[in-house]
Amino acid sequence: MVANQSAVSKLSSYGVARSTIQGARLNDDEARKTHAFWRACNYLALGMIYLQDNPLLRRPLEPEHIKNSVGAECL
């Protein structure tokens, strides 16, 4: 399939479809909350990947909480 020039310019990073978000930028409080949410998501994801028990670290971390072979389930 060959795209015509009009379709290509619409998909360009400098074309009409460059941004789909309208309105004002995030204020400082919204940016802080978004960043906190992102950090919490990363923390939970890493806990699910590397820990088999105690992912919220409610108890001191011990060697038996850590998975033996990280990534073996992907093989």
C-alpha positions as CSV (number, residue, x, y, z in Angstrom):
1,M,0.0,0.0,0.0
2,V,1.4,3.4,-1.0
3,A,0.3,6.4,1.1
4,N,-0.3,9.7,-0.7
5,Q,1.4,12.9,0.4
6,S,-1.8,14.2,2.2
7,A,-1.9,11.1,4.4
8,V,1.8,11.4,5.2
9,S,1.6,15.0,6.2
10,K,-1.3,14.3,8.6
11,L,0.8,11.8,10.4
12,S,3.9,13.9,10.6
13,S,5.0,15.2,14.0
14,Y,4.7,18.7,12.4
15,G,1.3,18.1,10.8
16,V,-2.2,18.8,12.0
17,A,-2.4,15.6,14.2
18,R,0.7,16.6,16.2
19,S,-1.2,17.0,19.5
20,T,-4.6,15.6,20.5
21,I,-4.7,17.3,23.9
22,Q,-6.5,20.6,24.1
23,G,-6.4,23.1,26.9
24,A,-4.0,24.3,29.5
25,R,-0.9,22.5,30.9
26,L,-1.1,20.8,34.3
27,N,-0.7,23.0,37.3
28,D,1.9,22.2,39.9
29,D,-0.5,20.2,42.1
30,E,-1.8,18.1,39.2
31,A,1.8,17.4,38.0
32,R,2.8,16.4,41.6
33,K,-0.2,14.0,41.9
34,T,0.5,12.5,38.5
35,H,4.2,12.0,39.3
36,A,3.2,10.4,42.7
37,F,0.7,8.1,40.8
38,W,3.5,7.1,38.3
39,R,5.9,6.3,41.1
40,A,3.3,4.2,42.9
41,C,2.6,2.2,39.7
42,N,6.3,1.6,39.2
43,Y,6.7,0.5,42.8
44,L,3.9,-2.0,42.6
45,A,5.0,-3.3,39.2
46,L,8.5,-4.0,40.5
47,G,7.1,-5.6,43.6
48,M,5.1,-8.0,41.4
49,I,8.1,-8.8,39.3
50,Y,10.7,-9.3,42.0
51,L,8.8,-10.3,45.2
52,Q,6.8,-13.4,45.8
53,D,5.7,-12.3,49.3
54,N,5.4,-9.0,51.2
55,P,5.1,-6.7,48.2
56,L,4.1,-3.7,50.3
57,L,7.0,-4.2,52.7
58,R,4.8,-4.3,55.7
59,R,7.4,-6.5,57.3
60,P,11.2,-6.2,57.0
61,L,12.4,-7.6,53.7
62,E,13.9,-11.1,54.0
63,P,15.6,-13.3,51.4
64,E,12.7,-15.7,51.2
65,H,10.4,-12.8,50.0
66,I,12.4,-12.5,46.8
67,K,11.7,-14.7,43.8
68,N,14.4,-17.3,43.0
69,S,14.7,-16.6,39.3
70,V,13.3,-13.4,37.9
71,G,12.2,-13.8,34.3
72,A,12.1,-17.6,34.2
73,E,8.3,-17.5,33.6
74,C,9.0,-15.8,30.2
75,L,11.1,-18.7,28.9
